[in-house]
Amino acid sequence: MTSRRGFLAGSVAAAAAIAPAIPLAGALGSSSLSRKTRSFEWIQVADLSDGTSLRLPLHEIRGDEDGPTLGITAAIHGWEILGIEVIRRLLERIGTHFAGRILAVPVANPPAFRSQSRYSPIDFQDLDHVFPGSDHGWATARIAHHIARTVISPADFFVDIHGGDYSCTVNYAMGSTREVAIGSGFPVVRMLADVFRGAANLTGTTMGHAMSLGKKTLGFEIGAGYQADELCIETAVRGLLNAMRMEGMLRAAPELAPRQWFIRNTRVLRVINGGLFLPQLPINQLNQPIPGGTILGRVVSPYTLEDVETLRSP
């Protein structure tokens, strides 16, 4: 595993700055596809008040054989950017040796991505609360409408990639069913219904909308803010390949972790005292069990520099 490092260069960056461009079939903006081709096009969402276009990047890849469609989105929240790299690696590795097609939007919320925030700076809405959106609504609702129409609706299997924010590192998968969650191959898996405590709490989310249409659905929570954690990235790439295996797009069984934990309930630990939180577990302890009473981290006063609290596992 590589060391953790900053992932987004500069204060504002485009997806193209993260990785070298991959040769595409046809000219930019072309949607015509023949067998064994990859295409890229911009999906026009709206014209903003300053005259610029709000648009979405759509990658489409057709395999060697006819088959199901896998839909993938990332950066629904602008600061959850590891999914962009996950999609890039999948498309780089998969070639056309599969059945069906892939529809992928690596930056699903361009305004929030540019501002490095969870919410759109245009209308201050959370994209993951407004699906299936509206073509006549606020900018965020229009983005949701186009993603629902061009990616989720035609997909047989849908995957949405999220991540931790500036304050936490996460690495687990959520599935529409127990079998789908386990099939992701993540060491830690959950059911979406357990996470959101009922179908009503899924209303407005990408995954909730996909499930309402009867789609097999996975949600990945990977990484932390702008840290390029190889463990999380590669686990998620394997998860996408496993989605293709579960759907019959690849002729192989899903590759599972040597040991998996199916989590039904979680407990949030919060510190009482403010200060600097110094984690005591390294990144490679992700997905590993730890004994009760293990020191998770210390809180240090930024003023007196003294320890003011120790956080232990239940």
DRENVOTOR-168441 format. One record per residue (C-alpha): residue in three letters; x, y, z. Coordinates in Angstrom, 2 decimals, always signed. Example, Ala and Ser with C-alpha at 12.3 -4.5 7.8 and 13.67 -1.06 7.14 Angstrom:
2
(ALA, (+12.30, -4.50, +7.80))
(SER, (+13.67, -1.06, +7.14))
***
This chain:
314
(MET, (+0.00, +0.00, +0.00))
(THR, (+1.28, +3.44, -0.81))
(SER, (+1.48, +6.24, +1.68))
(ARG, (-1.43, +8.62, +1.96))
(ARG, (-1.07, +11.78, -0.09))
(GLY, (-3.10, +14.64, -1.40))
(PHE, (-5.30, +13.56, -4.29))
(LEU, (-6.77, +16.73, -5.78))
(ALA, (-4.09, +19.06, -7.12))
(GLY, (-4.66, +22.75, -6.63))
(SER, (-7.67, +24.54, -5.20))
(VAL, (-9.78, +23.74, -8.24))
(ALA, (-9.13, +20.85, -10.60))
(ALA, (-10.90, +19.03, -13.39))
(ALA, (-11.18, +15.28, -13.58))
(ALA, (-8.67, +15.32, -16.44))
(ALA, (-6.00, +16.58, -14.03))
(ILE, (-6.23, +13.45, -11.92))
(ALA, (-5.14, +10.96, -14.56))
(PRO, (-3.89, +10.89, -18.14))
(ALA, (-6.58, +10.87, -20.79))
(ILE, (-7.50, +7.54, -22.36))
(PRO, (-7.91, +7.44, -26.15))
(LEU, (-11.60, +7.52, -27.01))
(ALA, (-13.53, +6.17, -29.97))
(GLY, (-14.86, +8.97, -32.13))
(ALA, (-14.80, +12.70, -31.62))
(LEU, (-15.68, +14.41, -28.36))
(GLY, (-19.43, +14.79, -28.10))
(SER, (-20.18, +11.85, -30.39))
(SER, (-22.66, +9.31, -29.06))
(SER, (-22.54, +6.88, -31.98))
(LEU, (-21.21, +3.48, -30.99))
(SER, (-20.32, +0.32, -32.87))
(ARG, (-19.27, -3.00, -31.42))
(LYS, (-16.07, -2.91, -29.32))
(THR, (-15.90, +0.86, -28.94))
(ARG, (-15.66, +3.42, -26.19))
(SER, (-17.39, +6.76, -26.46))
(PHE, (-17.46, +9.97, -24.47))
(GLU, (-20.02, +12.76, -24.59))
(TRP, (-21.10, +15.79, -22.60))
(ILE, (-24.71, +15.70, -21.42))
(GLN, (-26.14, +19.22, -21.50))
(VAL, (-28.05, +19.97, -18.29))
(ALA, (-28.64, +23.74, -18.33))
(ASP, (-27.24, +27.13, -19.27))
(LEU, (-26.25, +29.04, -16.15))
(SER, (-26.85, +32.72, -15.53))
(ASP, (-23.26, +33.62, -16.45))
(GLY, (-23.65, +32.00, -19.85))
(THR, (-21.61, +28.88, -19.10))
(SER, (-22.95, +25.38, -19.61))
(LEU, (-23.75, +22.94, -16.82))
(ARG, (-23.01, +19.51, -18.27))
(LEU, (-22.21, +15.96, -17.23))
(PRO, (-19.41, +13.68, -18.54))
(LEU, (-20.78, +10.34, -19.79))
(HIS, (-18.51, +7.43, -20.74))
(GLU, (-20.01, +4.50, -22.60))
(ILE, (-18.16, +1.26, -23.29))
(ARG, (-19.58, -1.66, -25.22))
(GLY, (-18.18, -5.14, -24.73))
(ASP, (-17.47, -7.87, -27.24))
(GLU, (-20.90, -9.44, -26.68))
(ASP, (-24.43, -8.26, -26.03))
(GLY, (-25.45, -8.28, -22.39))
(PRO, (-26.61, -6.25, -19.39))
(THR, (-25.81, -2.62, -18.61))
(LEU, (-23.80, -1.48, -15.60))
(GLY, (-24.38, +2.11, -14.53))
(ILE, (-21.81, +3.88, -12.32))
(THR, (-21.70, +7.33, -10.75))
(ALA, (-19.14, +9.06, -8.54))
(ALA, (-18.65, +12.48, -6.92))
(ILE, (-22.36, +12.89, -6.16))
(HIS, (-20.93, +14.90, -3.26))
(GLY, (-18.16, +17.14, -4.54))
(TRP, (-15.53, +16.27, -1.94))
(GLU, (-15.94, +12.49, -2.33))
(ILE, (-13.59, +12.14, -5.28))
(LEU, (-11.92, +8.74, -4.93))
(GLY, (-14.65, +7.23, -7.10))
(ILE, (-13.33, +9.19, -10.07))
(GLU, (-10.06, +7.28, -9.90))
(VAL, (-11.91, +4.00, -9.34))
(ILE, (-13.91, +4.51, -12.55))
(ARG, (-10.77, +5.51, -14.47))
(ARG, (-8.97, +2.34, -13.41))
(LEU, (-11.92, +0.11, -14.25))
(LEU, (-12.26, +1.54, -17.76))
(GLU, (-8.51, +1.34, -18.29))
(ARG, (-8.36, -2.34, -17.31))
(ILE, (-11.61, -3.76, -18.62))
(GLY, (-11.06, -3.11, -22.33))
(THR, (-13.95, -4.65, -24.27))
(HIS, (-13.64, -8.23, -23.05))
(PHE, (-17.04, -8.43, -21.42))
(ALA, (-20.71, -8.82, -22.31))
(GLY, (-22.94, -5.76, -22.33))
(ARG, (-22.05, -2.14, -21.75))
(ILE, (-20.91, +0.28, -19.05))
(LEU, (-22.37, +3.76, -18.53))
(ALA, (-20.22, +5.84, -16.19))
(VAL, (-20.39, +9.43, -14.95))
(PRO, (-17.19, +10.06, -12.94))
(VAL, (-18.21, +13.57, -11.81))
(ALA, (-21.95, +13.52, -11.15))
(ASN, (-22.02, +16.92, -9.42))
(PRO, (-19.66, +19.30, -11.28))
(PRO, (-20.62, +22.45, -9.30))
(ALA, (-19.95, +20.76, -5.94))
(PHE, (-16.77, +19.18, -7.35))
(ARG, (-15.42, +22.57, -8.42))
(SER, (-16.14, +24.07, -5.02))
(GLN, (-14.87, +20.99, -3.13))
(SER, (-18.06, +20.78, -1.11))
(ARG, (-20.91, +18.40, -0.38))
(TYR, (-23.57, +20.78, -1.70))
(SER, (-23.88, +22.65, -4.96))
(PRO, (-22.86, +26.32, -4.64))
(ILE, (-25.48, +27.16, -7.27))
(ASP, (-28.60, +26.27, -5.25))
(PHE, (-27.12, +24.83, -2.02))
(GLN, (-28.92, +21.50, -2.47))
(ASP, (-27.67, +17.97, -1.79))
(LEU, (-27.80, +16.01, -5.04))
(ASP, (-28.34, +12.75, -3.15))
(HIS, (-31.61, +14.09, -1.70))
(VAL, (-33.48, +15.04, -4.90))
(PHE, (-33.68, +11.95, -7.14))
(PRO, (-35.26, +11.33, -9.60))
(GLY, (-35.10, +15.10, -10.05))
(SER, (-36.89, +17.30, -12.57))
(ASP, (-35.99, +18.80, -15.92))
(HIS, (-37.71, +22.03, -14.84))
(GLY, (-36.37, +22.32, -11.28))
(TRP, (-33.34, +23.87, -9.65))
(ALA, (-29.92, +23.08, -11.13))
(THR, (-29.35, +20.16, -8.75))
(ALA, (-32.74, +18.65, -9.57))
(ARG, (-31.91, +18.92, -13.28))
(ILE, (-28.62, +17.09, -12.75))
(ALA, (-30.51, +14.33, -10.93))
(HIS, (-33.03, +14.13, -13.78))
(HIS, (-30.32, +13.59, -16.40))
(ILE, (-28.44, +11.02, -14.32))
(ALA, (-31.67, +9.14, -13.64))
(ARG, (-32.55, +9.17, -17.33))
(THR, (-29.16, +8.41, -18.91))
(VAL, (-27.48, +6.16, -16.32))
(ILE, (-29.88, +4.69, -13.75))
(SER, (-32.91, +3.98, -15.94))
(PRO, (-31.08, +1.95, -18.64))
(ALA, (-28.91, +0.08, -16.09))
(ASP, (-29.54, -3.48, -14.97))
(PHE, (-27.05, -3.04, -12.13))
(PHE, (-26.28, +0.37, -10.60))
(VAL, (-23.30, +1.38, -8.43))
(ASP, (-22.85, +4.75, -6.70))
(ILE, (-19.43, +5.53, -5.20))
(HIS, (-19.25, +7.78, -2.14))
(GLY, (-16.52, +8.39, +0.43))
(GLY, (-15.46, +9.85, +3.71))
(ASP, (-15.19, +13.58, +4.19))
(TYR, (-12.28, +15.55, +5.63))
(SER, (-12.77, +13.99, +9.07))
(CYS, (-13.03, +10.24, +8.52))
(THR, (-11.84, +7.30, +6.45))
(VAL, (-14.38, +4.66, +5.42))
(ASN, (-14.21, +1.42, +3.44))
(TYR, (-17.38, -0.64, +3.13))
(ALA, (-20.12, -1.58, +0.67))
(MET, (-23.91, -1.45, +0.91))
(GLY, (-26.18, -3.64, -1.20))
(SER, (-29.83, -3.75, -2.17))
(THR, (-29.86, -7.34, -0.91))
(ARG, (-27.64, -9.40, +1.36))
(GLU, (-26.37, -11.39, -1.64))
(VAL, (-25.48, -8.27, -3.61))
(ALA, (-23.68, -6.74, -0.63))
(ILE, (-21.61, -9.87, -0.01))
(GLY, (-20.93, -10.26, -3.74))
(SER, (-19.19, -6.88, -3.79))
(GLY, (-16.21, -8.57, -2.19))
(PHE, (-15.68, -5.79, +0.36))
(PRO, (-14.47, -7.07, +3.74))
(VAL, (-17.19, -5.02, +5.50))
(VAL, (-20.68, -5.08, +3.96))
(ARG, (-24.14, -3.88, +4.90))
(MET, (-27.66, -3.85, +3.48))
(LEU, (-28.97, -0.48, +2.39))
(ALA, (-32.17, -1.02, +4.35))
(ASP, (-30.13, -1.51, +7.53))
(VAL, (-28.05, +1.61, +6.92))
(PHE, (-30.98, +3.89, +6.15))
(ARG, (-33.45, +2.20, +8.54))
(GLY, (-36.29, +1.78, +6.10))
(ALA, (-37.23, +2.48, +2.51))
(ALA, (-38.55, +5.95, +3.30))
(ASN, (-35.06, +7.12, +4.29))
(LEU, (-33.76, +6.09, +0.86))
(THR, (-36.12, +8.52, -0.84))
(GLY, (-34.23, +11.04, -2.95))
(THR, (-30.98, +9.06, -3.10))
(THR, (-29.46, +7.58, -6.24))
(MET, (-29.53, +4.12, -4.71))
(GLY, (-33.08, +4.47, -3.43))
(HIS, (-34.24, +5.54, -6.89))
(ALA, (-32.43, +2.61, -8.53))
(MET, (-33.98, +0.17, -6.05))
(SER, (-37.45, +1.64, -6.67))
(LEU, (-36.96, +0.68, -10.33))
(GLY, (-36.03, -2.88, -9.36))
(LYS, (-32.30, -2.52, -10.09))
(LYS, (-29.59, -4.47, -8.34))
(THR, (-27.78, -1.74, -6.44))
(LEU, (-24.46, -1.24, -4.67))
(GLY, (-23.13, +1.76, -2.78))
(PHE, (-19.44, +2.08, -1.94))
(GLU, (-18.11, +4.26, +0.88))
(ILE, (-14.36, +4.56, +0.37))
(GLY, (-11.47, +6.72, +1.46))
(ALA, (-11.20, +10.08, +3.16))
(GLY, (-11.55, +13.44, +1.50))
(TYR, (-8.58, +14.06, -0.77))
(GLN, (-6.38, +11.17, +0.34))
(ALA, (-5.43, +8.65, -2.36))
(ASP, (-5.62, +5.42, -0.34))
(GLU, (-4.63, +2.48, -2.53))
(LEU, (-6.36, -0.02, -0.23))
(CYS, (-9.72, +1.72, -0.70))
(ILE, (-9.29, +2.37, -4.42))
(GLU, (-8.37, -1.20, -5.28))
(THR, (-11.11, -2.65, -3.07))
(ALA, (-13.64, -0.54, -4.98))
(VAL, (-12.25, -1.53, -8.40))
(ARG, (-12.65, -5.16, -7.37))
(GLY, (-16.18, -4.31, -6.25))
(LEU, (-17.07, -2.99, -9.70))
(LEU, (-15.60, -6.06, -11.37))
(ASN, (-17.62, -8.19, -8.95))
(ALA, (-20.78, -6.31, -9.93))
(MET, (-20.06, -7.28, -13.53))
(ARG, (-19.49, -10.88, -12.46))
(MET, (-22.74, -11.00, -10.51))
(GLU, (-24.62, -9.67, -13.53))
(GLY, (-22.99, -12.14, -15.95))
(MET, (-20.99, -9.50, -17.81))
(LEU, (-17.80, -11.37, -16.90))
(ARG, (-17.63, -15.15, -16.88))
(ALA, (-16.32, -15.64, -13.37))
(ALA, (-17.57, -15.80, -9.82))
(PRO, (-17.15, -12.71, -7.62))
(GLU, (-13.78, -12.46, -5.88))
(LEU, (-14.55, -12.25, -2.17))
(ALA, (-12.28, -11.11, +0.63))
(PRO, (-10.70, -13.92, +2.70))
(ARG, (-13.05, -12.91, +5.51))
(GLN, (-16.16, -10.74, +5.44))
(TRP, (-18.16, -9.05, +8.16))
(PHE, (-21.87, -8.45, +7.58))
(ILE, (-22.78, -5.46, +9.76))
(ARG, (-26.37, -4.84, +10.84))
(ASN, (-25.87, -2.17, +13.49))
(THR, (-23.23, +0.44, +14.17))
(ARG, (-22.37, +2.65, +17.09))
(VAL, (-21.03, +6.17, +16.75))
(LEU, (-18.38, +7.20, +19.28))
(ARG, (-18.04, +10.89, +20.00))
(VAL, (-15.50, +12.71, +22.11))
(ILE, (-16.58, +14.99, +24.95))
(ASN, (-13.67, +17.40, +24.84))
(GLY, (-12.69, +19.52, +21.86))
(GLY, (-9.17, +19.65, +20.50))
(LEU, (-6.92, +17.84, +18.06))
(PHE, (-7.86, +14.19, +17.50))
(LEU, (-4.77, +12.02, +16.99))
(PRO, (-5.69, +8.56, +15.61))
(GLN, (-3.75, +5.67, +17.11))
(LEU, (-4.58, +3.06, +14.46))
(PRO, (-2.78, +3.10, +11.08))
(ILE, (-4.66, +3.03, +7.78))
(ASN, (-3.83, -0.64, +7.24))
(GLN, (-6.01, -1.50, +10.24))
(LEU, (-9.08, -0.78, +8.14))
(ASN, (-11.27, -3.90, +7.85))
(GLN, (-9.48, -5.61, +10.72))
(PRO, (-11.11, -6.57, +14.03))
(ILE, (-9.72, -4.99, +17.18))
(PRO, (-10.30, -5.99, +20.82))
(GLY, (-12.65, -4.05, +23.07))
(GLY, (-10.81, -1.37, +25.00))
(THR, (-8.34, -0.65, +22.19))
(ILE, (-7.22, +2.97, +22.14))
(LEU, (-8.62, +4.48, +18.93))
(GLY, (-7.18, +7.93, +19.43))
(ARG, (-6.32, +10.78, +21.78))
(VAL, (-7.66, +14.30, +22.02))
(VAL, (-4.97, +16.91, +22.66))
(SER, (-5.63, +20.51, +23.68))
(PRO, (-4.26, +22.85, +20.99))
(TYR, (-3.50, +25.37, +23.73))
(THR, (-2.00, +23.48, +26.68))
(LEU, (-0.81, +20.60, +24.43))
(GLU, (-1.98, +18.14, +27.09))
(ASP, (-4.05, +15.00, +26.56))
(VAL, (-7.65, +15.77, +27.51))
(GLU, (-9.37, +12.56, +26.44))
(THR, (-8.69, +9.02, +25.26))
(LEU, (-11.18, +7.30, +22.94))
(ARG, (-11.43, +3.51, +23.26))
(SER, (-13.35, +0.89, +21.30))
(PRO, (-16.49, -0.49, +23.03))
***
